[in-house]
Amino acid sequence: MPKKMILGLSTLFISIATMMATFAATLVIVLRGEASWVYIPVSVLASIPVLLFGLLQLPLFINILTSTYGRGIFHKKRVVLAPLTGISYG
């Protein structure tokens, strides 16, 4: 199940990136230098939802990757914050 989710999220990221590249190429072809000032505002406004999607879904993708292919729950090292040696209790 997690492998299918990883495959689905990665293909979704790739398809959105190619969709944005296609949108930019279409914008250049349609406008052909007539209104060159339009390129930047339209590209920025169109990329805001894509960037928000990427920023919101990337932590989920990383979490799925690390839980699937990372170290297991039984092999984690314990972090000792303060060693007990040298402490006297009265």
C-alpha positions in Angstrom: 0.0 0.0 0.0 2.7 2.6 0.8 4.6 1.8 -2.4 1.4 2.6 -4.4 1.0 5.9 -2.5 4.6 6.8 -3.2 4.2 6.0 -6.9 0.9 7.9 -7.0 2.3 11.0 -5.3 5.5 11.0 -7.4 3.6 10.7 -10.7 1.2 13.5 -9.5 4.2 15.8 -8.8 5.7 14.9 -12.2 2.4 15.5 -14.1 1.9 18.9 -12.4 5.4 20.0 -13.3 4.9 19.0 -16.9 1.5 20.7 -16.9 3.2 23.9 -15.8 5.9 23.6 -18.4 3.2 23.0 -21.1 1.3 26.1 -19.8 4.3 28.3 -20.0 5.1 27.1 -23.6 1.5 27.6 -24.6 1.6 31.1 -23.2 4.7 32.0 -25.2 3.3 30.5 -28.4 -0.1 32.3 -28.0 1.2 35.7 -27.1 4.2 35.7 -29.5 5.8 38.8 -28.1 2.7 41.0 -28.5 2.1 41.6 -24.8 5.4 40.6 -23.1 4.4 42.2 -19.8 1.7 39.5 -19.3 4.2 36.6 -19.0 5.4 37.3 -15.5 2.0 38.1 -13.7 0.2 35.2 -15.4 3.0 32.8 -14.6 3.2 33.9 -11.0 -0.5 33.7 -10.4 -0.7 30.3 -12.1 2.2 28.9 -10.0 0.8 29.9 -6.6 -1.6 26.9 -6.4 1.1 24.6 -7.7 3.6 25.8 -5.1 1.0 25.5 -2.3 0.2 21.9 -3.4 3.9 21.1 -3.4 4.6 22.6 -0.1 1.6 20.9 1.6 2.1 17.5 0.1 5.9 17.2 0.3 6.0 16.5 4.1 3.5 13.7 3.5 5.6 12.3 0.7 8.8 12.5 2.8 7.0 10.8 5.7 5.8 8.0 3.6 9.3 7.5 2.1 11.0 7.4 5.5 8.4 5.1 7.0 8.6 2.7 4.1 12.3 2.7 3.2 13.8 4.2 6.4 15.0 2.5 9.5 12.4 0.4 11.3 10.9 1.3 14.6 12.9 -1.4 16.4 16.3 -0.1 15.3 16.2 3.5 16.5 19.0 4.7 18.7 18.0 6.2 22.1 19.1 9.8 22.6 20.4 10.3 26.1 19.8 13.9 27.1 21.6 13.9 30.5 23.7 10.9 31.6 23.0 9.8 35.2 26.7 9.4 36.1 28.0 11.9 38.5 24.6 12.7 40.0 24.3 12.1 43.7 20.9 11.7 45.3 21.5 12.9 48.8 
